Amino acid sequence: MTATKRAFATTEVHGKVVILLNGARKETRTGKAIDIQNPDKLMEAARRDPDAVAFGYLTGARRWVAAA
């Protein structure tokens, strides 16, 4: 099985795979997120908006927001 090349990093939050538009580096081979900025805030944002499939990190505000 070959890994699918992804444009954005992905990670699992509350049992669901979500896309991280920025705020994290991605592992080259798998596309999985590594070195996520403020992971606790990401969990909080996912809890606030459980239907979101993508999140963006606002550097100035140091928080994650649902993007889609």
C-alpha positions as CSV (number, residue, x, y, z in Angstrom):
1,M,0.0,0.0,0.0
2,T,1.4,3.4,-0.9
3,A,1.0,6.5,1.1
4,T,-1.2,9.3,-0.5
5,K,0.6,12.6,-0.9
6,R,-1.3,15.3,0.8
7,A,-1.1,19.1,0.5
8,F,-2.0,19.8,4.1
9,A,-1.1,18.1,7.4
10,T,-3.7,15.9,8.9
11,T,-4.3,14.7,12.5
12,E,-6.9,12.8,14.5
13,V,-8.9,14.9,17.0
14,H,-11.6,13.3,19.1
15,G,-11.6,10.2,16.9
16,K,-11.9,12.1,13.6
17,V,-9.3,12.9,11.0
18,V,-9.1,16.7,10.4
19,I,-7.0,18.9,8.1
20,L,-4.6,21.5,9.5
21,L,-4.3,24.3,7.1
22,N,-1.3,25.8,8.9
23,G,0.1,25.8,12.4
24,A,1.8,22.4,12.1
25,R,4.6,20.7,10.1
26,K,3.7,17.6,8.2
27,E,5.6,14.3,8.0
28,T,6.8,14.0,4.4
29,R,5.8,10.4,3.7
30,T,2.4,10.2,5.4
31,G,1.2,13.8,5.5
32,K,0.5,13.4,9.2
33,A,0.9,16.5,11.4
34,I,4.0,16.8,13.6
35,D,5.0,19.7,15.9
36,I,1.4,21.2,16.2
37,Q,1.3,24.6,17.7
38,N,-0.9,24.9,20.8
39,P,-2.4,21.4,20.6
40,D,-4.6,22.0,23.6
41,K,-6.2,24.9,21.8
42,L,-6.8,22.7,18.8
43,M,-8.7,20.2,21.0
44,E,-10.7,23.1,22.4
45,A,-11.6,24.4,18.9
46,A,-12.6,20.9,17.8
47,R,-14.8,20.5,20.9
48,R,-16.5,23.9,20.1
49,D,-17.1,22.9,16.5
50,P,-17.4,19.1,16.3
51,D,-18.6,19.2,12.6
52,A,-15.4,21.0,11.3
53,V,-13.1,19.1,9.0
54,A,-10.4,21.7,8.8
55,F,-8.7,24.1,11.1
56,G,-6.4,27.1,10.8
57,Y,-4.1,28.6,13.3
58,L,-4.2,32.3,14.1
59,T,-0.6,33.1,15.1
60,G,-1.3,36.6,16.6
61,A,-4.2,35.3,18.6
62,R,-2.5,32.0,19.4
63,R,-5.7,30.0,18.8
64,W,-7.2,27.5,16.3
65,V,-10.4,28.3,14.4
66,A,-12.6,26.0,12.3
67,A,-12.2,26.7,8.6
68,A,-14.5,24.2,7.0
